[in-house]
């Protein structure tokens, strides 16, 4: 989807950019309930009321006083800023210094054949130092910050939001003095520790998507819709401390059950 080069000091690494992720959500269309017909929209001008061809549509920015500034493609090309096909490395930083709230989309970077050696050199240098490369890149006429890191022998780029695009958390409770009792904190810490584990994304499933797939399949076949699972009765919780204690007990019991399933069965000894 993009082709350019990483500028790494005086080293240039020609690369191609590919989307690294794909969503598996169901794509629904708006339809007429009576006959299932697709709903279509016309591009109509709010001034003259005429339907407008796609070729006659351009971009416009409305000013505070209501005036509309028309922008053509050549206007974007003449912007007084560097927009060439380059990924400029600005600095290298430890991975833990960047808050994940800044991250947007993820892309793979593939080197051109002639650029494989400097590509691997940058990749291995990032691995050895444990650093991320902070870069600037222009994609679809928009300049953005990004980071480059090594993952599974490939360089991965994460585009980022600018600092002024991050909203400040302003909530009323932050002005209140909320006290947590030591025994509650101790029990909450115990709950965290009892539920701690190594992150393995393959152990998690999208239950909502699976259930939606079953409902769509049933409706398509005219079959009976699957029933919703019964909600587990968690009992009456008297206070926060009781909820924490019960949660710790349940977590420990779940770990013991999982450990028994994972342990191999002992073979009977031969006489």
N, C-alpha and C positions, 0 to 999 in steps of 0.2 A: 504493500500500500504506500510505500515511500522508499526512495532510494537516495543515498547521499554518502557522507563520510563522517567518521569520528575524528575530531582534531584533538590529538593527544600530545601536547607540547608541539614539537616539530614533526611528529609522526601523524600520518593520515591513514585512516583505515576505512576503505570503501565497504559499505554495508547496505543491506536491504532490510526493511522493517516489515514484520508480520504480526498480526493480532495473535496474542498468546492464549486468549480465552474465548469460550463460546457459551452462551447461556442456553439452557435446555427448557426454557419456559414454553408453555403452550401459547401460540399466537391466535387470539380470537379476532374475528371480524364483527363489525356492527352489521346486523341483519334485521330485516322486517320480520317481526314475530309471526305474522300470519302465513307468509309463504317462504321465509328463509332467504329472500332476495338480499343481495349485498347493498349496503347504503353507500352511495357515491356522493362526492362533494364537487361543487363547481367553484372555480377560481373567479370570483366576481369583484370588480373594482368598487370600493365604497363611495367613490366620487361620481363616476359616470354610470355606474350600474351595469356595465357591459362585462360579459365573460371574457377573461384574458388568457391568451395563449401562454404556455410556459416560457416560450422564447422571448416574450415581452415583459417578463418579470425580472426585476433586479432588486438589490438591497436598498433599504432606506432607514435612516436613523431619525427619530422624532426628537426635536429639541424641547426644552422645557416650555418655550413659548408656543409650541404647537407646530412650528415649521418642520417640514420633512426634508432632510438632506439626502439626495439620491446618490448612491455609490455604485459606480461601474467597476468591472473587473480591472480595468487599467488603473483605476484609482488605488486599488490595493497593491498593484504591482509597483506603484511609484512611492510607496510609503518610505519615509526617511529612516529606515531601519534595516539591518542586515537580515535578509530572508532567503539566503541561498541554501542549497542542500547540504547543510553541515550540522553536526552535533558538536558543539564547543564544550570541552571539559573545562569547568570553572575552578573546581577544587575537589579534593578527596576528603571524606569525613567518615568517622566510625558509624556503622549502621544504627547503633542504638541512639544516636543523636537526632535522628529524624523521626518525628511523631507520625505514625501511620495515618493520621487524619488528613495529611497532605496528599496522600496517594490517590490517583484517579484510575488510569487504565494501564494495562500491562502488555508489553510487546516483546517479541523475540528479535534479536539482531543476528543476521546471517552475513558472514563475510563474503566478498567477491573472492574468486579463486586466487587472485594475485595478492589478496590482503589477509590470507589465512594466518601467516606467521605473526604479523603485528597484532592481529586479533587475539590469537592464543597468548601472546605475550602480555597483553593488557588483562586478559581473563585471569591468567595465573598470578599476575601481580596483585590483582584485587583479592584473590583467594589468600595469598601469602600474607598480605598486610591486614586483611579483615576490613577493608575500606570500601566505601561506595563512591562512585564518581558522580558529582553534581554537575549537570550539564544544562545547556539551553538548546532548544530545537524549535523550529517553526513547522507546524503541520496544518495543512488546510488554512493558510493565511492567519494562523494564530501562533504567537510565540509562547512557549511554556517552559517552566522548569521541569527537570526530570532527574532521575537517578539511574545509574547503570550498575548492575551487580552481576556476579557470576552465579549461575544455577545449573547444575547438571551439565557442565562443560559448555554451556551457552551463555552469552551475555544477554541479560534481560533488562529492559528499560521500563521504568514506571514514570508516567507523566504525573505532574504534581500541580496542586493549586497554588496560587500566589498567596502570601500571608494575608492580604486584605480581603481575600475571598473566604477566609475562615471566620465564621461567626463566633462572637464571644458568648460564653455560657452565662446568661443573666437570669437567675431564678431567685424567687423570694426566699427560699429556704437557706440560701447562702448567707443571708444577713441575720439568720437566727443562730442562737447558740444551742447546738444539739449535743447533748452529753451521752456518751456510750459507757456503760458500766464495764469495769475490768473483766468481770466474769463472762459478760456477753462477748467481748472481744476475744477472750481466751477460747470460748466455745466456737465462735465464728472461725477463728484461726484453725482450730481442730477440724472443723468441717472442710475448710479449704485443703488442708493436708490430707484428709481421708479421701478426697475426691481428686487428688493430684495424679497426673499420669503423663506419659509421653504423647505428644500430639501426632495422631495418625489420621489424616483426612479420609482415608479409605474406609474407616470404621463408621462414618456418618452417612446418612442417607436423607434424601429429600422426601419425607413422608407425605407432604402435601401434594407434590407432583405425582407420586405413585398413586395416591388416592384419587386425584383428579383424572389420571389416565384410566383407572378402573371405571369411574363414573361415565366418562366419555364413551368407552368401549361398550358399557352396558346400554347406554341410551342409543348407540348406533345399532345394536343388535335387538333393541326392543326388549331387553331382559330386565329383570328386577334389579333395582339399584342396591349396591352394597350398603349394609347398615353401619352406622357410626359405632365405634367401639365405646364401651361403657366407661364413664369417667371414674377413676379410682377414688374411693372415699378416703380422704386423708384424715378424717376424724376432726374433732373439735380441738382447735389450738387455743390454749388459754392465754399465753403471752409469748413474747419474742424468745425468751430463754427456753421455754418448752419446745417451741418450733425448732430451735437450734439443736437441742438435745435429741429430738426425734430424727432430725435430718442426719446427724452424725451416726446414730444407730443404724439407720437405713443404709447409709453409704458404706459403713463397715460390713454390714450383712451382705450387701451387693458385691463387695470386693471378695469376700470369702467364697460366695457362690461362684464367681467368675474364676477364682483360683482353682476350685475343685474341678471345673469343667476343663481348664487348661492343663491340669496335671495329667500325665500319661498313666494309664491303668497298669498296675503291677501284674506281671505274668506269674502264673502259678508255677512253683518250682517242681521240676520233674523228680520222681522218686529214684 
